[in-house]
Amino acid sequence: MYKVIGYGGTRAFRLLWMLEELHIPHRHDRVMPFTQAAHDAVPGGRLPALELRDGTILQDSTAILSFLADRYGALTHPPGSVERAVQEGWMHRVAERIDSPLMNWTSFMQGRGPPPVPAVRAWVADCLAEGFAGAADSLPDTPWLAGEDFTIADIVLGHCLHWAERYQALPEDARLRAYLARVRQRPAYLAADSS
Ligand SMILES: N[C@@H](CCC(=O)N[C@@H](CS)C(=O)NCC(=O)O)C(=O)O
């Protein structure tokens, strides 16, 4: 059975949500990041991770989503299709423009590391707001990012919106809020273990 390693309040939620989408039974080992337990659990202590049935450990949430999508032929467009390029474009864009500043913002909110000087804190907030604004302006007319069908790109953006809300960084933008509301109607999102 697959084992998700990582606390459901982190990017591990993406993996738990994906496995619910695929109806794949799994175990969940709630290891907190930045702890000795994380280093004991996975190489380099970097979470989340997915342990395969043979003990292999995969790391990086987006790589794991791609692995599961390709392995089960679900929540992804076929390689070489235009839709696949759109899907992957969204995954990269969200990782660079939203996930990265959101990680820094979260560190500030959690008080991890030295307190940021106000200008740095404001710059990170601006970067995050710009990332969200760019995503909002680029949302397609289709229900999901790469067309009519929900894909792993939607898990990544949906998770970032859910994460931003938790850290008081969710923008007011009505388009993003409507998108998040759609995400939240998915039974797998609701079933995923966020603890
Ligand atoms: N791009 C990675 C980011 C993972 C990440 O930054 N994890 C943090 C915890 S939230 C961590 O374990 N950092 C320790 C490290 O990178 O060594 C992903 O999507 O999984």
The ligand as a Tripos MOL2 file, in Angstrom:
@<TRIPOS>MOLECULE
LIG
   20    19     1     0     0
SMALL
NO_CHARGES

@<TRIPOS>ATOM
      1 N1          8.7200   21.5840   -4.2050 N.3       1 LIG1
      2 C1          8.6410   20.7430   -3.0410 C.3       1 LIG1
      3 C2          8.7860   21.5810   -1.7910 C.3       1 LIG1
      4 C3          8.9380   20.7330   -0.5490 C.3       1 LIG1
      5 C4          9.3600   21.5460    0.6570 C.2       1 LIG1
      6 O1          9.8160   22.6880    0.5650 O.2       1 LIG1
      7 N2          9.1920   20.9370    1.8080 N.am      1 LIG1
      8 C5          9.6020   21.5410    3.0350 C.3       1 LIG1
      9 C6          8.5410   21.4120    4.1070 C.3       1 LIG1
     10 S1          7.1090   22.3410    3.7180 S.3       1 LIG1
     11 C7         10.7930   20.7800    3.5260 C.2       1 LIG1
     12 O2         10.6910   19.6180    3.8890 O.2       1 LIG1
     13 N3         11.9540   21.4420    3.5010 N.am      1 LIG1
     14 C8         13.1640   20.8650    3.9560 C.3       1 LIG1
     15 C9         14.1530   20.7640    2.8200 C.2       1 LIG1
     16 O3         13.8280   21.1550    1.6980 O.co2     1 LIG1
     17 O4         15.2470   20.2760    3.0830 O.co2     1 LIG1
     18 C10         7.3000   19.9690   -3.0630 C.2       1 LIG1
     19 O5          6.3870   20.4060   -3.7640 O.co2     1 LIG1
     20 O6          7.1980   18.9030   -2.4310 O.co2     1 LIG1
@<TRIPOS>BOND
     1     1     2 1
     2     2     3 1
     3     2    18 1
     4     3     4 1
     5     4     5 1
     6     5     6 2
     7     5     7 1
     8     7     8 1
     9     8     9 1
    10     8    11 1
    11     9    10 1
    12    11    12 2
    13    11    13 1
    14    13    14 1
    15    14    15 1
    16    15    16 2
    17    15    17 1
    18    18    19 2
    19    18    20 1
@<TRIPOS>SUBSTRUCTURE
     1 LIG1         1 GROUP 0 **** ****
